[in-house]
Amino acid sequence: MALSFPLRLFNAKAARRLAVLSVQPSSKHPGQLLLQLARGATRQSLTDVELLGPFTPEALQPAAEQIVATLVAQGYSQSTSFSAMTELSSSQPKRRALAALALGWRNDAAAVPKLVQQVEAGKQDVSSAVAALGLLEAAKGQPAVKAEAQRKLLSRRRAGVEALRVSRDVDTLAALRPAIFERLPEPLAQALAAQDEAVASAAGVQALATAWDAVPAADRGLALDTLYELGTPLATAATLALLKRHEKNEATLRTFGAPRMWRYVKSVWKRAMARFDFETFATVTLLTERLARLHKGTKATLKSGLDGESREVTVFSAKTSRHVRGKAWRFLKRVALHRPEKFVDGAVAVLAGYRPEDDGLPLGKLGVTARLYLYHRLLLGTSKRFQLVWRTLVHQTRSAKAGVAAREEAFPGLWDLAPHAYVRLLGRARRLDVAQFALGALKGRAADALKTAPHADVVQLLDSALTDAQGLALEELVRRFNPDSPDWDVLVRLGQHEKDLARNLALQWLRRTAALWSRDATLIHRFLTELHPVVSLELARLAAPLVSALSAADRAALASALVAFVRAPEGVEGRHLGASELLCGPLVDALATLVDLQTALSLLLLPSVGASSVGSAALGRLPNVLEVLGWNRIAALARDERAAMRSAALAIVRSQGHALVASPALLFELVESDWDDARAAALHVLSGFSFTELTFDGLVALLDSPRVDVQQAALSKLQASFEQVDTQKLLARLAQHPHRNMRAHVLALVEQHLKPGFVQLSKVEPLFRALLFDPEKPSRDLKKRAITFLQQRGQLDAQQAEVAQRLLTDAVRTETRADRERLLKALALVQLAFPEVSVPGAPTFAAGAAS
Amino acid sequence: MTTLHATYAGATGVQADATSSAVSFATNGLRPVGYFHGVVQKPSALREALGALHRVVTSDFRYHPKDRTAFEAWVAEQDRKFIASLKLKSQQAREELERIEARLEALQAKKRERLKPFYDARRKYIDHVFTHQYELNYLFDPVITVHPDELFFEAFSRDESTYARLGVNHELFSTVDGFECGTTNIDFSAKLSRHFERLRTYRQTTFDIAPQGLTVGTSGTGVVKEKKIELPDSWVQGFLQVQSTMTLALTRFTLQPIDVHNLVRFLYRHKTRSSPRALRYELTPGERIRAVFEPYEHAVTLTARYEGPGPQVIRTWGRDRLKLLGRLLPVANRITVSLAGFGMPTMYDVDLGPLRFMLALSGWTDNDWAGGGGAKFDLLSRRLDATPDEVLRVYEALREPRFSTDVALATKTGLGVEKTRATLSFLCQSGRAMYDLGHGVYRHRDLFFDTFTLKDASAVTSQANEKSDPRAAAARVIFESDNVRIIARRPVTTGYRLSGSVLGTDGARVRPQLHVEKQGQIIEASCTCREFKEQALTKGPCEHVLALRLAHLRRLEEEDLTIN
């Protein structure tokens, strides 16, 4: 059993009655340790000090055991163990309980028989004795402990189960499992039964969280504790996720301290300490700390588990929250003293959990972090700048003059023993000051830690709030990267990362190693299916020209695997895009054999854009697709609002649209579509029609379009085949065009090509009325030309004069002065030419008025 | 809120090929009545009229504050830079900052340029989604009614301040293949205007109103579109209030299209940024009418002469809504303007030959026909008591021929003319009938799905019986407690002129004066009370005016009975 330091030994007969064995880091040999043996009459007069070592961390324990053996031979025995053993026989249950726990923490194996006796005695201190056996990992096979684990009373059952778990008594736990499972509410039990509990998958956690929501609110606390009691990886991860939900906002935080929840949350917290599950421990502790700042408890009448009596109690009172915070620190301190190798894990979990929003308002001697109890204890535990106010557990500034010491964190020696913890903390820290603490260490005393840190921890540094940390991570990753023998796992991790920074690095590496991975179809498949959609798409573009180098068999296998991939649900939006890029590009030929009509249509209907694109490409490749689908279905696809659906149909329209020459209704419909691609495809086909194929009516139908792009295309077509067009018929039709864009073109045609005579002039009347009565965006030039034209035609013969006069008279009372003058002049000239023509309402002019 | 559930088996639209086009209106499948099939003779006028109706349905002239978020962000950034520059003491640091900012600006410009295609695509997508969703949830579909002589569309603008009625006489159709009278909603979408643009005289144009509308899908059956629109109560009330206004005595004159062109052109050229923004009609007997734009005091002399008995100045607001008539002007024959009075609704009835387009504008844009402004034009109209049985009799008498004059209905039902008019007024205010201002007839039109029963009739009369309105209830209290006295009652060509003395519910004695039509509708009113001084008639008549009318109506009824 491992010794815990400092170790005190006592010999009542010796002059130097006390011997203290402690550990110190070696200043000369970084990473190695020294053992310090100090002896004296009392703790205050340890005069005889001896330094032994240095030792590597592995060699430390044997060396210490040897020293202890020597001291025991000299008549020394462990001092506290001695007194604790004595205390175990005390008549006071509290003293017995404290002694049991002390022995447990100290790993004093000699205490096991006595502790077992305590458990069998079943007195008030039984839970502490069981917990001590757990700490000693000696509960395995103890019938008394098993009996405790089956108790109805939560505290005793918890102590028993957790002692067995720490002692790795797998068989007993398996036997207890059905009873635990039975206590789970129905929805949770069903959800758990459907999952693999050995794997803490995200989907599994989500399923359990959903099931937990279905549990009545009053039973959720018990369900949470029972779930955690199961202790499987999935149950533990789900419990943590459910606890973290309370971080969301103030309302969710308050439910955490609610009457039928808090009792069980506290139980989970105690179990977490027994298991050294620091993540759960830190989450509950910090939530308690946050809730204590805004909630002073709720009165509720609850039934006691101990005596079954219902009493009105204050749930989550100030006293309780204070107790939790105090006990959390005492626990961490004990871990530091007795399980030093675990301390930094706990410290990292707690410090990483603090958020910038936890800051309070500064007031006098209280800084913004004054109420962050564990933060101060862990990060500023040895600082002289602050002092703890015990009553309220806040840290106030002791002296403004006190400078910042080089090391202010608690147990600095333990941090130095596990320098990788700095890397983990830096990657996870949400507060800048916490991140800076870790970064400072990594830049100074633990500079080498980054070089030996696991890949995952280095990648996680990219999430750090500090730009410097991201820079360090990138630097380290670049240092580690070997383009000749790349670590594809690291590359995939980077390529999956949420941050652009990481993904860009992954892309760089992919470009540098293209020659390697492009030869391996399996690797291409892995990248396309596992990387972030953006990276996957870029990779596909990189791979497109290189895929041709693969053997035919590899290409076929890759295409087949990618088709299977796009047929599966996309999960994250855009995940299919990379695969679809390759399948619709260099691997498109393989689609004809891999995808039949049914599959192509089913792919088209999937909500994934990538899958629809593959379906669309496959459809276009299918032989006799036109015969199979028919124009009606193709038309329906071409109208679809999804671009991928349209592209399949439009590809067919483009390639085989000429077949519609006899009945081009679909083309005329598509040309009016709201979708640019549909219009472009229809115009592409129609522009290939000769005038004879398009016919005069077809050309006018295009010119009639309210869309400017179609009008322009039709005008070009008209220009090309103007000689074959019946101009007068065309003008009569275009004169009715309501679109402003067409008016200038039509007026120009009228000016140049309208045949003489009032019949033709009457037919284009709507054009002139539209020009003269447009109040919104009239064109001065067009109006001027229209008036001039009417004036000229009105001067030619009496019938035309009548038409012109009517139009001019209707508009002559315009408030636009320039127009009115022109209109009056035109009317005067027309009247002068044909005075016998009169139109009701027309102004009359004296002779010579027009001049 | 009234939830309008509509299910359309097709879409409204125009399907045009090289030689023919078909205008199809998809009707609400949940209302089982009404269809029409015909061939249009003059599609270009119909095109413009439908285009104008579409503009009304999609218009919203309310004040929309400018989005200043970007500007405010820019100002905040400038402030930040200025404060940051104050902190910099050395010239070198300032220069360095300027250099960095210039570089940052260049990088941001580059970023904007690179991301432009993305932003453009995103904007297009959002526009698409917005338009689609807007139609489904917010665009109030017009109501269409098929009658033996015409079919008509009625719609409100998005801001509920503009009511449009497009009447299409059967003369427009060269052939009418069949129809069944009824009222229903039709599918209307924001993109319809483009469809209507394709109508031409040289293509044979069929006109269909049927549940399937334009079915362009492959299936041809089944539901294409489902709408669930929360109709504000003000929308429903608006329909009823419009009818009340139509039946009022109005000042009317007829304009040429160029007159309205001149007014609309001025509105397009001048964006008024300060009050007052009224359009003031100055009416002097025998002289050309002047329309004056405030605050410019720009006067447009109209072609029409005023033929009324005395000079009048009527100010109207919300003049920008006249732009809605813009596209009708090239095809319009004349426009009849009806003014209800100072700050009161205005109506523009555009004659398009076989088509008539009526644009009714509320007093001002923010004052919708019923809701926010609390206008109570129904109080101005007839208020004679009627029993539920009488209401039902008149309803049935109107339902069969679909339209009729009040006199003809009185003869048919055996009720007195006065009683019939009162009953018709109740029917108009409950959405069961409407008044056709152009033709001067009442028309049957069920605004709601459910059939009209005796129970509904008693609900109508009890609602209309003053209890629903505090002012009307107060007037009834005054009248029944004999606190109203007619001082003078003089018959004139248009009806009666009255003056009276009323002891109000607040204990103050006031002197209302009243000019009522023979039918009992208020033409003019004034009162010495405070309420009238503040609001005039913009929110309906005060309790004193209403009490005086009640006294007059009682006397009128007594005379009616004596004659009978």
Interface residues (C-beta under 8 A of the other chain):
Chain A: N632 R633 A635 A636 R639 E641 A665 F668 E669 E672 D674 T695 D697 G698 V700 A701 D704 S705 P706 R707 A732 R733 Q736 P738 H739 P766 R769 A770 L772 F773 D774 P775 E776 P778 D810 A811 V812 R813 T814 E815 T816
Chain B: Q15 A16 D17 A18 T19 S44 R47 E48 G51 H128 K191 R194 E197 R198 R200 T201 Y202 V216 G217 T218 Q256 P257 I258 D259 H261 N262 V264 R265 F266 Y268 V300 T303 K323 G326 R327 L329 P330 V331
